[in-house]
């Protein structure tokens, strides 16, 4: 039952946002009583935290599999980008803002995920790319991984990139390519263009 509640709440929060979904609506969507939900979660804040933890753990598994199964650092970054776009297409644009403003425990989960797991993932990717000769060896790995982590969060900021003005996918790809071209050696740039050409042809 707890997993059912988590799954149902996740779908509602990600589709409609957190603030607009009540506990009554979650209970109704799951065809259970609100009392049943409160047997597992003492309030909505605790439910939001559990949903966040569960979702981030799934993302960790997905990104770790990509890291293990990618051909090289560029292939890994491209696959992560596809994964990221899919996640964002399924996510209400205000969800990160709402977590930050109203749910401190869930926000702490996210910041830990961002500053430890995601930043660590990017660091390993950069080091891998340098070793492969795809990224420039003079790069300061810590500075660039920190920059990329904060750049990703910037995409969610609707005061900078409002959804009614900017296409989310285009913003994401523009910032990613800006970041990657700052990393590339000539070898890396050529390999990236090969991947892009292959992906474009495969979608025709």
C-alpha positions as CSV (number, residue, x, y, z in Angstrom):
1,X,0.0,0.0,0.0
2,X,2.8,2.4,0.8
3,X,4.4,1.8,-2.6
4,X,1.0,2.4,-4.2
5,X,0.6,5.7,-2.4
6,X,4.1,6.8,-3.4
7,X,3.5,5.9,-7.1
8,X,0.1,7.6,-7.2
9,X,1.3,10.8,-5.4
10,X,4.3,10.9,-7.7
11,X,2.1,10.9,-10.8
12,X,-0.1,13.6,-9.5
13,X,2.7,15.9,-8.2
14,X,4.7,15.6,-11.4
15,X,1.6,16.2,-13.6
16,X,-0.1,19.0,-11.7
17,X,2.5,20.4,-9.3
18,X,2.7,19.9,-5.5
19,X,0.7,22.8,-4.2
20,X,-2.3,22.2,-6.4
21,X,-2.7,18.5,-5.3
22,X,-4.5,17.9,-2.0
23,X,-4.3,14.8,0.2
24,X,-8.0,14.3,-0.5
25,X,-7.3,14.3,-4.3
26,X,-4.5,11.7,-3.8
27,X,-6.9,9.5,-1.8
28,X,-9.6,9.8,-4.4
29,X,-7.2,9.0,-7.3
30,X,-6.0,5.9,-5.4
31,X,-9.5,4.9,-4.3
32,X,-8.4,4.7,-0.7
33,X,-9.4,6.8,2.4
34,X,-7.3,9.7,3.5
35,X,-6.9,7.8,6.8
36,X,-5.1,5.0,5.0
37,X,-2.5,7.5,3.6
38,X,-2.0,8.9,7.1
39,X,-1.1,5.5,8.3
40,X,2.0,5.7,6.3
41,X,2.7,9.4,6.1
42,X,1.9,11.8,8.9
43,X,1.3,14.8,6.6
44,X,1.7,16.0,3.1
45,X,5.3,17.3,3.7
46,X,6.4,13.8,4.7
47,X,4.8,12.4,1.6
48,X,6.5,14.9,-0.6
49,X,9.9,14.0,1.0
50,X,9.3,10.3,0.4
51,X,8.2,10.9,-3.2
52,X,11.4,13.0,-3.7
53,X,13.7,10.4,-2.2
54,X,12.1,7.6,-4.2
55,X,12.3,9.5,-7.5
56,X,15.9,10.5,-6.9
57,X,16.9,7.0,-6.1
58,X,15.4,5.8,-9.4
59,X,17.3,8.6,-11.2
60,X,20.6,7.4,-9.5
61,X,20.0,3.9,-10.8
62,X,19.3,5.1,-14.3
63,X,22.3,7.4,-14.5
64,X,24.6,4.8,-13.0
65,X,23.5,2.3,-15.7
66,X,24.2,4.8,-18.4
67,X,27.7,5.5,-17.0
68,X,28.4,1.7,-16.9
69,X,27.1,1.0,-20.4
70,X,28.3,4.0,-22.4
71,X,31.0,3.7,-25.1
72,X,32.9,6.8,-24.0
73,X,32.5,10.1,-22.1
74,X,30.7,11.8,-25.0
75,X,28.3,8.9,-25.5
76,X,27.5,9.0,-21.8
77,X,26.8,12.7,-21.8
78,X,24.5,12.4,-24.9
79,X,22.6,9.5,-23.3
80,X,22.2,11.4,-20.0
81,X,20.9,14.4,-22.0
82,X,18.2,12.2,-23.6
83,X,17.3,10.8,-20.2
84,X,17.2,14.3,-18.7
85,X,14.9,15.6,-21.4
86,X,12.5,12.7,-20.9
87,X,12.4,13.3,-17.1
88,X,11.7,17.0,-17.7
89,X,8.9,16.4,-20.2
90,X,7.2,14.4,-17.4
91,X,7.7,17.0,-14.8
92,X,5.6,20.0,-13.9
93,X,7.7,23.1,-14.5
94,X,7.1,24.6,-11.0
95,X,7.9,21.4,-9.0
96,X,11.4,22.4,-8.1
97,X,10.4,25.9,-7.0
98,X,7.6,24.5,-4.9
99,X,9.9,22.0,-3.2
100,X,12.5,24.7,-2.5
101,X,9.9,27.1,-1.0
102,X,7.6,24.8,0.9
103,X,9.3,21.5,1.6
104,X,12.7,21.9,3.3
105,X,13.3,18.2,3.9
106,X,12.6,17.3,0.3
107,X,14.8,20.2,-0.9
108,X,17.6,19.0,1.3
109,X,17.3,15.6,-0.4
110,X,17.5,17.3,-3.8
111,X,20.5,19.5,-2.9
112,X,22.4,16.5,-1.6
113,X,21.6,14.6,-4.8
114,X,22.7,17.5,-6.9
115,X,25.9,18.3,-5.0
116,X,27.1,14.8,-4.3
117,X,25.7,12.3,-6.9
118,X,25.2,14.6,-10.0
119,X,28.4,16.6,-9.4
120,X,30.3,13.3,-8.8
121,X,28.9,11.9,-12.0
122,X,30.0,14.9,-14.0
123,X,33.4,14.8,-12.4
124,X,33.9,11.2,-13.4
125,X,32.7,12.0,-16.9
126,X,35.2,14.8,-17.3
127,X,38.1,12.8,-16.0
128,X,37.0,9.9,-18.4
129,X,36.9,12.3,-21.3
130,X,40.3,13.7,-20.5
131,X,41.8,10.2,-20.4
132,X,40.2,9.3,-23.7
133,X,41.5,12.5,-25.3
134,X,38.0,13.8,-26.0
135,X,38.2,16.7,-23.4
136,X,41.0,19.2,-22.8
137,X,43.5,18.1,-20.2
138,X,44.0,21.6,-18.8
139,X,40.4,21.7,-17.5
140,X,39.8,22.3,-13.8
141,X,37.4,19.4,-13.1
142,X,36.0,20.8,-9.9
143,X,35.2,24.2,-11.3
144,X,33.6,22.9,-14.5
145,X,31.5,20.2,-12.7
146,X,30.2,22.8,-10.3
147,X,29.3,25.1,-13.2
148,X,27.4,22.3,-15.0
149,X,25.4,21.4,-11.9
150,X,24.3,25.0,-11.4
151,X,23.6,25.4,-15.1
152,X,21.2,22.4,-15.0
153,X,19.3,24.0,-12.1
154,X,19.1,27.3,-14.1
155,X,17.0,25.5,-16.7
156,X,14.2,25.1,-14.2
157,X,14.2,28.8,-13.3
158,X,11.1,30.2,-15.0
159,X,12.1,33.8,-14.2
160,X,15.1,33.2,-16.6
161,X,13.5,30.8,-19.1
162,X,9.6,31.0,-18.9
163,X,7.9,28.0,-20.5
164,X,5.6,30.3,-22.5
165,X,8.6,31.9,-24.2
166,X,11.3,29.2,-24.5
167,X,11.2,25.7,-25.7
168,X,12.5,23.6,-22.8
169,X,14.4,21.1,-25.1
170,X,16.1,23.9,-27.0
171,X,17.3,25.6,-23.8
172,X,18.6,22.3,-22.5
173,X,20.5,21.5,-25.7
174,X,21.9,25.0,-26.1
175,X,23.3,25.0,-22.6
176,X,24.6,21.4,-22.9
177,X,26.4,22.1,-26.2
178,X,27.8,25.3,-24.8
179,X,29.2,23.3,-22.0
180,X,30.5,20.4,-24.1
181,X,32.2,22.6,-26.7
182,X,34.2,24.2,-23.9
183,X,35.4,20.7,-22.9
184,X,36.2,19.3,-26.4
185,X,39.5,18.7,-28.0
186,X,39.4,18.5,-31.8
187,X,39.0,14.7,-31.4
188,X,36.1,15.1,-29.0
189,X,34.3,17.6,-31.3
190,X,34.6,15.3,-34.3
191,X,33.3,12.3,-32.2
192,X,30.4,14.4,-30.9
193,X,29.4,15.3,-34.4
194,X,29.4,11.6,-35.4
195,X,27.1,10.9,-32.5
196,X,24.8,13.7,-33.5
197,X,24.6,12.7,-37.1
198,X,23.9,9.1,-36.1
199,X,21.1,10.1,-33.7
200,X,19.5,12.4,-36.3
201,X,19.6,9.6,-39.0
202,X,18.2,7.1,-36.6
203,X,15.1,9.3,-35.9
204,X,14.3,9.8,-39.6
